[in-house]
Amino acid sequence: MTGRIIETNADVEEGADYLAGICPRMAHARELTGPLPLRRKPEGFAQLLSAIVSQQVSTASAAAIWARMEAAELTDPAQVLAASDDDLRAVGLSRQKMRYSRALADKDIDYSALKDASDADIITTLIDVPGIGTWTAEIYAMFSLGRADVFAHGDLALQEAAKTLYDLSDRPKEREMREIAEAWSPWRSVAARILWAYYRVDKQREGIR
């Protein structure tokens, strides 16, 4: 069972209406943030490779590296596997990211099949690849596959937004965040969008790019 898929802004608004109806604090956050972004992204190898490239570097650095990879035609599995260390180093990949990129290319994931997989199976398949953690897998499920009931429980911006919005004494860690997010099912991906938007308003900076 794939569950509900978020494809349009109307889907996001439907989820936001539901959350505002069951939780006054979500309703308050929505009033502050206004319309929520759709945030749909492409699916497939290149999207996950871009996520690996983006790890532990600034947004500007990640964009520059990815632009060099596109120019060097190093964005599909065959190209990455055929590239030498010098080729990958030249576009800005560290030794660790070279290994992760090749591992992803070598994994030969059936991206079409992922569209019909359960949320849990998507996460399990992706985190089996070195360099892809739970956060990256959850973000891919949310934004590339449009899953409506996935949440990035370990995301610091979401945790911080939940702390402020729900007036918690401490920022909830991942385990507590999972318990809190249960109440937002079947629209946990929309709850995440609300919290990221609320974080932007509250902290005056983006919590996710």
Long-range contacts (C-beta under 8 A, 24 or more apart in sequence): 1-118, 2-115, 2-116, 2-117, 2-118, 2-119, 2-147, 3-119, 3-147, 3-148, 3-149, 3-186, 4-147, 4-148, 4-149, 4-186, 4-187, 5-145, 5-146, 5-147, 5-148, 6-38, 6-40, 6-146, 6-147, 6-148, 6-189, 6-190, 7-40, 7-146, 8-38, 9-35, 9-38, 11-148, 12-36, 12-37, 12-38, 12-190, 12-193, 15-148, 15-187, 15-189, 15-190, 15-191, 16-187, 16-190, 16-193, 16-194, 18-187, 18-190, 19-184, 19-187, 19-190, 19-191, 19-194, 22-183, 23-183, 23-184, 25-165, 25-166, 26-165, 26-184, 26-191, 26-194, 28-165, 29-165, 29-194, 29-195, 29-197, 29-198, 30-194, 32-198, 32-201, 33-194, 33-197, 33-198, 33-200, 33-201, 34-197, 36-190, 36-193, 36-194, 36-197, 37-193, 37-197, 39-142, 39-143, 39-193, 40-143, 40-144, 40-146, 41-143, 41-144, 42-144, 43-111, 43-114, 43-115, 43-140, 43-144, 43-145, 44-111, 44-144, 45-75, 45-76, 45-77, 45-104, 45-105, 45-109, 45-111, 46-75, 46-76, 47-140, 47-144, 48-104, 48-126, 48-129, 48-132, 48-136, 48-140, 49-75, 49-80, 49-101, 49-104, 49-105, 51-132, 51-136, 51-139, 51-140, 52-97, 52-100, 52-101, 52-104, 52-131, 52-132, 52-136, 53-93, 53-97, 53-101, 55-97, 55-131, 59-209, 61-92, 64-92, 65-91, 65-92, 65-93, 68-92, 77-104, 77-105, 77-106, 77-108, 78-105, 80-104, 80-105, 81-105, 81-106, 96-131, 97-131, 99-130, 99-131, 100-129, 100-130, 100-131, 100-132, 101-131, 103-129, 103-130, 103-131, 104-129, 104-131, 104-132, 114-145, 115-145, 119-147, 119-149, 119-150, 122-147, 139-208, 142-189, 142-192, 147-189, 148-186, 148-187, 148-188, 148-189, 148-190, 149-185, 149-186, 149-187, 149-188, 149-189, 150-188, 150-189, 151-177, 151-178, 151-181, 151-184, 151-188, 151-189, 151-191, 151-192, 152-192, 153-177, 153-178, 153-181, 155-192, 155-207, 155-208, 156-207, 157-195, 157-196, 157-199, 157-207, 157-208, 158-192, 158-195, 158-196, 158-199, 158-207, 160-199, 160-203, 160-207, 161-195, 161-196, 161-198, 161-199, 161-202, 161-207, 162-195, 164-198, 164-202, 165-195, 165-198
